Amino acid sequence: MSDEDRPEPGSMRFQDGSTTPREPTLAQRRAREQARRRQEAAARQAADDEERSARTRRRVLVGAGVTVGVVALIAVGYSVVRSEDEVAAQCVDEETQEIVDDSNCVTPVANSGGYGGGFYPIFIGGGGRQYHYNYGGSGTVGQRVSGGTTVVPPDGTRVRSSSGRDVSPRASSSSVSRGGLGVSGGGSSSGS
């Protein structure tokens, strides 16, 4: 090699396409292997993070769905219970079981005191006819009552007469709805 072909110290020579590449050194092979491992570890970590994130999203969605379902179930249950908290009351002639005008019945007293059973006789007019409320039955004035009971509904239940008047036991626990002989809150009779 002549002095002209010899490279200067600190300079590089370039390979052309016909030159075979030299084998990497041991240090270069180790560096390449470590870089490959770091890339694989980073890819595995990214996949694990993505899977964990997807799992969390699924759990949140399932939890939200369950929450909405439970709230809907509670709302339906509440509406069913609330709808049963109102009972229709109809004034009925004791002898014929015929529905009569509400003005013939006196609002019953709450379950404490009074007659306690749910049957409240009211004597009206010369014939001594007896009338009482039927709770939950069906029919219209002049028809026989169908179904229902004479047992006064529990406290907290709203009772509406066929005329739309509130006849709940607590609504008028110490008053008589119309003049005549009736039952008051203390169990004594009063003539209003």
DRENDO-1510 file (C-alpha; in Angstrom, 1 decimal, always signed):
<recs>
REC; n; res; u; v; w
REC; 1; MET; +0.0; +0.0; +0.0 .
REC; 2; SER; +1.3; +3.3; -0.9 .
REC; 3; ASP; +1.3; +6.3; +1.4 .
REC; 4; GLU; -1.5; +7.8; -0.8 .
REC; 5; ASP; -3.8; +4.8; -0.3 .
REC; 6; ARG; -3.2; +4.7; +3.5 .
REC; 7; PRO; -5.9; +6.5; +5.4 .
REC; 8; GLU; -4.9; +9.3; +7.7 .
REC; 9; PRO; -5.3; +8.6; +11.4 .
REC; 10; GLY; -8.9; +9.3; +12.6 .
REC; 11; SER; -10.4; +9.1; +9.2 .
REC; 12; MET; -12.9; +6.5; +7.9 .
REC; 13; ARG; -13.0; +4.4; +4.8 .
REC; 14; PHE; -16.3; +3.6; +3.1 .
REC; 15; GLN; -17.3; +0.2; +1.7 .
REC; 16; ASP; -18.7; -0.1; -1.7 .
REC; 17; GLY; -21.4; -2.7; -2.8 .
REC; 18; SER; -18.8; -5.3; -3.7 .
REC; 19; THR; -17.2; -5.5; -0.2 .
REC; 20; THR; -18.5; -8.2; +2.2 .
REC; 21; PRO; -19.5; -6.7; +5.5 .
REC; 22; ARG; -17.4; -7.8; +8.5 .
REC; 23; GLU; -18.9; -9.7; +11.4 .
REC; 24; PRO; -20.1; -7.6; +14.3 .
REC; 25; THR; -18.0; -7.6; +17.3 .
REC; 26; LEU; -19.0; -9.3; +20.6 .
REC; 27; ALA; -19.9; -5.9; +22.1 .
REC; 28; GLN; -22.1; -5.0; +19.1 .
REC; 29; ARG; -23.9; -8.4; +19.2 .
REC; 30; ARG; -24.6; -7.9; +23.0 .
REC; 31; ALA; -25.9; -4.3; +22.4 .
REC; 32; ARG; -28.2; -5.5; +19.6 .
REC; 33; GLU; -29.5; -8.4; +21.7 .
REC; 34; GLN; -30.2; -6.0; +24.7 .
REC; 35; ALA; -32.0; -3.6; +22.4 .
REC; 36; ARG; -34.1; -6.4; +21.0 .
REC; 37; ARG; -35.0; -7.6; +24.5 .
REC; 38; ARG; -35.9; -4.0; +25.6 .
REC; 39; GLN; -38.2; -3.7; +22.5 .
REC; 40; GLU; -39.9; -7.0; +23.2 .
REC; 41; ALA; -40.4; -6.1; +26.9 .
REC; 42; ALA; -41.8; -2.7; +25.9 .
REC; 43; ALA; -44.2; -4.4; +23.5 .
REC; 44; ARG; -45.3; -6.9; +26.1 .
REC; 45; GLN; -45.8; -4.1; +28.7 .
REC; 46; ALA; -47.9; -2.1; +26.2 .
REC; 47; ALA; -50.0; -5.2; +25.4 .
REC; 48; ASP; -50.5; -5.9; +29.1 .
REC; 49; ASP; -51.5; -2.3; +29.8 .
REC; 50; GLU; -54.0; -2.4; +26.9 .
REC; 51; GLU; -55.5; -5.6; +28.2 .
REC; 52; ARG; -55.7; -4.2; +31.7 .
REC; 53; SER; -57.3; -1.0; +30.4 .
REC; 54; ALA; -59.8; -3.0; +28.3 .
REC; 55; ARG; -60.7; -5.3; +31.3 .
REC; 56; THR; -61.2; -2.2; +33.5 .
REC; 57; ARG; -63.5; -0.6; +30.8 .
REC; 58; ARG; -65.5; -3.8; +30.6 .
REC; 59; ARG; -65.9; -3.9; +34.4 .
REC; 60; VAL; -67.0; -0.3; +34.6 .
REC; 61; LEU; -69.5; -0.9; +31.8 .
REC; 62; VAL; -70.8; -4.1; +33.5 .
REC; 63; GLY; -71.0; -2.2; +36.8 .
REC; 64; ALA; -72.8; +0.7; +35.3 .
REC; 65; GLY; -75.2; -1.7; +33.6 .
REC; 66; VAL; -75.9; -3.5; +36.9 .
REC; 67; THR; -76.3; -0.2; +38.7 .
REC; 68; VAL; -78.9; +1.0; +36.1 .
REC; 69; GLY; -80.6; -2.4; +36.3 .
REC; 70; VAL; -80.8; -2.3; +40.1 .
REC; 71; VAL; -82.1; +1.3; +40.0 .
REC; 72; ALA; -84.7; +0.3; +37.5 .
REC; 73; LEU; -85.8; -2.6; +39.5 .
REC; 74; ILE; -86.1; -0.5; +42.7 .
REC; 75; ALA; -88.1; +2.1; +40.7 .
REC; 76; VAL; -90.4; -0.5; +39.4 .
REC; 77; GLY; -90.8; -2.1; +42.8 .
REC; 78; TYR; -91.4; +1.3; +44.3 .
REC; 79; SER; -94.1; +2.2; +41.7 .
REC; 80; VAL; -95.8; -1.1; +42.3 .
REC; 81; VAL; -95.8; -0.6; +46.1 .
REC; 82; ARG; -96.9; +3.0; +45.8 .
REC; 83; SER; -99.7; +2.0; +43.5 .
REC; 84; GLU; -101.0; -0.5; +46.1 .
REC; 85; ASP; -100.9; +2.2; +48.8 .
REC; 86; GLU; -104.1; +3.7; +47.4 .
REC; 87; VAL; -107.3; +1.8; +47.8 .
REC; 88; ALA; -110.8; +2.5; +46.4 .
REC; 89; ALA; -113.6; +2.6; +49.0 .
REC; 90; GLN; -117.3; +2.3; +48.1 .
REC; 91; CYS; -120.2; +2.9; +50.4 .
REC; 92; VAL; -122.3; -0.3; +50.4 .
REC; 93; ASP; -125.8; -1.2; +51.8 .
REC; 94; GLU; -125.3; -3.9; +54.4 .
REC; 95; GLU; -128.4; -5.9; +53.4 .
REC; 96; THR; -128.3; -5.8; +49.6 .
REC; 97; GLN; -124.5; -5.3; +49.1 .
REC; 98; GLU; -125.5; -2.6; +46.6 .
REC; 99; ILE; -123.2; +0.4; +46.1 .
REC; 100; VAL; -124.9; +3.6; +47.3 .
REC; 101; ASP; -123.9; +7.3; +47.4 .
REC; 102; ASP; -120.9; +8.1; +49.6 .
REC; 103; SER; -123.0; +10.5; +51.7 .
REC; 104; ASN; -124.5; +7.4; +53.4 .
REC; 105; CYS; -121.2; +6.3; +55.0 .
REC; 106; VAL; -119.2; +7.9; +57.8 .
REC; 107; THR; -115.5; +7.9; +57.5 .
REC; 108; PRO; -114.1; +5.1; +59.8 .
REC; 109; VAL; -111.9; +5.9; +62.7 .
REC; 110; ALA; -108.3; +4.7; +62.8 .
REC; 111; ASN; -107.7; +1.1; +63.9 .
REC; 112; SER; -106.9; +2.2; +67.5 .
REC; 113; GLY; -110.2; +2.7; +69.3 .
REC; 114; GLY; -113.5; +2.7; +67.5 .
REC; 115; TYR; -114.9; -0.7; +66.6 .
REC; 116; GLY; -111.5; -2.0; +65.4 .
REC; 117; GLY; -112.8; -4.5; +63.0 .
REC; 118; GLY; -113.5; -2.5; +59.9 .
REC; 119; PHE; -117.3; -2.7; +60.0 .
REC; 120; TYR; -118.8; +0.6; +61.0 .
REC; 121; PRO; -122.6; +0.5; +61.2 .
REC; 122; ILE; -124.3; +3.8; +60.6 .
REC; 123; PHE; -128.1; +4.1; +61.2 .
REC; 124; ILE; -129.6; +6.6; +58.8 .
REC; 125; GLY; -133.3; +7.4; +58.2 .
REC; 126; GLY; -136.4; +5.7; +59.5 .
REC; 127; GLY; -135.6; +2.2; +58.2 .
REC; 128; GLY; -132.4; +1.8; +60.3 .
REC; 129; ARG; -130.4; +0.8; +57.2 .
REC; 130; GLN; -126.8; +0.1; +57.8 .
REC; 131; TYR; -124.0; +1.1; +55.4 .
REC; 132; HIS; -120.3; +0.5; +55.4 .
REC; 133; TYR; -117.3; +1.0; +53.2 .
REC; 134; ASN; -116.0; -1.8; +51.0 .
REC; 135; TYR; -112.3; -1.5; +50.4 .
REC; 136; GLY; -110.9; -2.6; +47.0 .
REC; 137; GLY; -114.2; -3.8; +45.5 .
REC; 138; SER; -115.5; -2.8; +42.1 .
REC; 139; GLY; -118.8; -1.6; +40.7 .
REC; 140; THR; -120.8; +1.6; +40.3 .
REC; 141; VAL; -123.7; +3.1; +42.3 .
REC; 142; GLY; -126.7; +0.8; +42.0 .
REC; 143; GLN; -124.7; -2.4; +41.3 .
REC; 144; ARG; -123.8; -5.1; +43.7 .
REC; 145; VAL; -120.2; -4.7; +45.0 .
REC; 146; SER; -117.8; -7.2; +43.5 .
REC; 147; GLY; -114.8; -8.3; +45.6 .
REC; 148; GLY; -113.1; -6.2; +48.2 .
REC; 149; THR; -113.2; -6.4; +52.0 .
REC; 150; THR; -114.6; -4.6; +55.0 .
REC; 151; VAL; -111.3; -4.6; +56.8 .
REC; 152; VAL; -109.9; -1.1; +57.1 .
REC; 153; PRO; -106.5; -0.8; +55.2 .
REC; 154; PRO; -103.4; -0.3; +57.4 .
REC; 155; ASP; -102.2; +3.1; +58.4 .
REC; 156; GLY; -100.3; +4.9; +55.6 .
REC; 157; THR; -102.7; +3.6; +52.9 .
REC; 158; ARG; -104.6; +6.3; +51.1 .
REC; 159; VAL; -108.3; +5.5; +50.8 .
REC; 160; ARG; -110.4; +7.3; +48.2 .
REC; 161; SER; -114.1; +7.0; +47.9 .
REC; 162; SER; -115.9; +6.7; +44.6 .
REC; 163; SER; -116.6; +10.4; +44.7 .
REC; 164; GLY; -112.9; +11.2; +45.1 .
REC; 165; ARG; -113.0; +12.1; +48.7 .
REC; 166; ASP; -110.1; +11.0; +51.0 .
REC; 167; VAL; -111.6; +8.6; +53.6 .
REC; 168; SER; -108.3; +7.3; +54.9 .
REC; 169; PRO; -108.5; +6.2; +58.6 .
REC; 170; ARG; -106.1; +8.9; +59.7 .
REC; 171; ALA; -107.6; +11.6; +57.5 .
REC; 172; SER; -110.5; +12.2; +59.9 .
REC; 173; SER; -109.8; +10.2; +63.0 .
REC; 174; SER; -112.0; +12.4; +65.2 .
REC; 175; SER; -114.7; +13.7; +63.0 .
REC; 176; VAL; -118.0; +12.5; +61.5 .
REC; 177; SER; -118.5; +13.2; +57.8 .
REC; 178; ARG; -122.2; +14.0; +58.1 .
REC; 179; GLY; -124.7; +14.7; +60.8 .
REC; 180; GLY; -126.3; +12.0; +62.8 .
REC; 181; LEU; -125.2; +9.2; +65.0 .
REC; 182; GLY; -121.6; +8.2; +64.3 .
REC; 183; VAL; -118.3; +7.2; +65.8 .
REC; 184; SER; -115.7; +9.8; +66.9 .
REC; 185; GLY; -112.0; +9.4; +67.6 .
REC; 186; GLY; -112.6; +8.6; +71.3 .
REC; 187; GLY; -115.2; +6.0; +70.7 .
REC; 188; SER; -118.1; +8.2; +72.0 .
REC; 189; SER; -121.1; +9.1; +70.0 .
REC; 190; SER; -121.7; +12.7; +68.9 .
REC; 191; GLY; -124.7; +14.4; +67.4 .
REC; 192; SER; -123.5; +17.0; +65.0 .
</recs>
